[in-house]
Amino acid sequence: MSRYVVMGVSGCGKTSIGSAFAQEVGARFIDGDDLHPAANVAKMARGDALDDDDRRPWLSDIASELRTAKEPVAIGCSALKRRYRDWIREGVGAPVTFLHLSGSRDVIARRMAERKDHFMPLSLLDSQFAALEPPGPDENAITVDIDQQPDLIVAALLAATKEERP
């Protein structure tokens, strides 16, 4: 069964691209932001970055959703650090493909400034980039540049994952 984590810094398009990708591959999409404990959301809304202690239970919930899914699933989750992706993989106990939505700080800052009603303030973008450890060549990951139209981003992900889908 296919399990995908749509990853990247805040504002990269995890929800919009992830849900479009999931629809195209017949997977259920889960917005990982919905799994954050209320304390995490409040902390980020105040402009305070999460630490590993804040993220660990959330990443455990992400892994649980992936592990217990009965159908193909794609979940949006920043998964910024290698150890976070390791925690997810260990918690799932099965293959997970990470879809890294990569973009420059300028592109993402512009997108974050345009969105409305999201708890993550633009002021935390630098902390996101500071924490980001792009997936290594030994990880099951696909990186796509987001400085293009959403349909082209989804098409690139579809082409890159074609062989692993049933």
C-alpha positions as CSV (number, residue, x, y, z in Angstrom):
1,M,0.0,0.0,0.0
2,S,1.2,3.5,-0.8
3,R,2.1,5.8,2.0
4,Y,3.2,9.4,1.3
5,V,4.3,12.3,3.5
6,V,4.1,15.6,1.7
7,M,6.9,17.5,3.4
8,G,8.5,20.9,3.5
9,V,8.6,24.2,5.3
10,S,5.4,26.0,6.2
11,G,3.8,27.7,3.2
12,C,5.3,25.3,0.6
13,G,1.9,23.9,-0.4
14,K,1.7,20.7,1.6
15,T,-2.1,20.9,1.8
16,S,-3.0,22.2,-1.6
17,I,-0.4,20.1,-3.5
18,G,-0.9,17.1,-1.2
19,S,-4.6,17.0,-1.6
20,A,-4.4,17.3,-5.4
21,F,-1.7,14.6,-5.6
22,A,-3.8,12.3,-3.3
23,Q,-6.9,12.8,-5.5
24,E,-4.9,11.9,-8.6
25,V,-3.5,8.6,-7.1
26,G,-6.7,7.6,-5.3
27,A,-5.3,8.2,-1.8
28,R,-6.9,9.7,1.2
29,F,-5.3,13.1,2.2
30,I,-4.8,14.0,5.8
31,D,-3.7,17.5,6.8
32,G,-1.1,16.9,9.5
33,D,-1.8,20.3,10.9
34,D,-5.2,18.9,12.1
35,L,-3.2,16.4,14.3
36,H,-1.3,19.0,16.2
37,P,-2.2,19.2,19.9
38,A,-3.9,22.5,20.8
39,A,-0.8,23.5,22.8
40,N,1.3,23.3,19.7
41,V,-1.0,25.4,17.6
42,A,-1.2,28.0,20.4
43,K,2.6,28.1,20.7
44,M,3.1,28.6,16.9
45,A,0.3,31.2,16.8
46,R,2.2,33.2,19.5
47,G,5.3,33.1,17.2
48,D,7.2,30.5,19.1
49,A,8.9,27.6,17.2
50,L,8.2,24.1,18.3
51,D,11.0,22.0,19.7
52,D,11.5,18.2,19.5
53,D,9.5,17.6,22.7
54,D,6.6,19.4,21.1
55,R,6.9,17.6,17.8
56,R,7.5,14.0,19.1
57,P,3.8,13.2,20.0
58,W,2.6,14.9,16.8
59,L,5.0,12.8,14.7
60,S,3.8,9.7,16.6
61,D,0.3,10.6,15.6
62,I,1.4,11.1,12.0
63,A,3.0,7.6,12.0
64,S,-0.1,6.1,13.6
65,E,-2.3,7.5,10.8
66,L,0.0,6.1,8.2
67,R,0.4,2.7,9.9
68,T,-3.3,2.1,10.4
69,A,-4.6,3.3,7.1
70,K,-6.6,0.7,5.2
71,E,-6.1,2.5,1.9
72,P,-3.4,4.6,0.2
73,V,-2.8,7.7,2.2
74,A,-0.9,11.0,1.8
75,I,-0.4,13.2,4.8
76,G,1.0,16.7,4.9
77,C,3.7,17.0,7.6
78,S,6.7,19.3,7.6
79,A,9.1,16.4,8.5
80,L,11.9,19.0,8.5
81,K,14.7,17.0,10.1
82,R,16.1,13.6,9.3
83,R,15.3,12.3,12.8
84,Y,11.7,13.3,12.3
85,R,11.4,11.3,9.1
86,D,13.2,8.4,10.9
87,W,10.7,8.6,13.8
88,I,7.8,8.5,11.2
89,R,9.4,5.5,9.4
90,E,10.0,3.7,12.6
91,G,6.5,4.3,13.8
92,V,5.0,3.1,10.5
93,G,7.1,0.0,10.2
94,A,6.5,0.0,6.4
95,P,7.8,1.9,3.4
96,V,7.0,5.6,3.3
97,T,7.7,7.9,0.4
98,F,8.5,11.5,1.3
99,L,7.5,14.1,-1.3
100,H,9.6,17.2,-0.5
101,L,8.1,20.5,-1.8
102,S,11.2,22.6,-2.1
103,G,11.3,26.3,-2.7
104,S,13.3,29.5,-2.0
105,R,12.6,31.6,1.0
106,D,11.4,34.4,-1.2
107,V,8.8,32.2,-3.0
108,I,7.5,30.7,0.2
109,A,7.4,34.1,2.1
110,R,5.3,35.5,-0.7
111,R,2.9,32.6,-0.5
112,M,2.7,32.8,3.3
113,A,1.9,36.5,3.1
114,E,-1.0,35.8,0.7
115,R,-2.7,33.1,2.8
116,K,-5.4,33.9,5.3
117,D,-6.5,32.3,8.5
118,H,-3.5,30.1,9.1
119,F,-1.9,29.8,12.6
120,M,1.7,29.8,11.4
121,P,3.0,33.4,11.2
122,L,5.5,34.5,8.6
123,S,7.9,35.3,11.5
124,L,8.6,31.6,12.0
125,L,9.7,31.0,8.4
126,D,13.3,31.5,9.2
127,S,13.2,29.0,12.0
128,Q,11.6,26.5,9.5
129,F,14.5,27.0,7.0
130,A,17.0,26.7,9.8
131,A,15.6,23.4,10.9
132,L,15.2,22.0,7.4
133,E,17.4,19.0,6.6
134,P,16.6,18.1,3.0
135,P,16.2,14.3,2.5
136,G,19.4,12.5,1.7
137,P,20.0,10.2,-1.2
138,D,19.5,7.2,1.1
139,E,16.0,8.2,2.0
140,N,12.9,7.2,0.0
141,A,12.2,10.8,-1.1
142,I,11.3,12.8,-4.2
143,T,12.1,16.6,-4.3
144,V,10.1,18.9,-6.5
145,D,10.7,22.6,-7.0
146,I,7.6,24.6,-6.2
147,D,8.4,27.7,-8.2
148,Q,5.9,26.6,-10.9
149,Q,2.2,26.2,-11.4
150,P,0.5,23.7,-9.0
151,D,-0.6,21.4,-11.8
152,L,3.0,21.1,-12.9
153,I,4.1,20.3,-9.4
154,V,1.5,17.6,-9.1
155,A,2.4,16.2,-12.6
156,A,6.1,16.0,-11.5
157,L,5.1,14.1,-8.4
158,L,2.9,11.8,-10.4
159,A,5.7,11.1,-12.9
160,A,8.2,10.5,-10.1
161,T,6.0,8.1,-8.2
162,K,4.5,6.2,-11.2
163,E,6.5,3.0,-10.6
164,E,5.6,2.6,-7.0
165,R,1.9,2.9,-7.4
166,P,-0.3,-0.1,-8.2
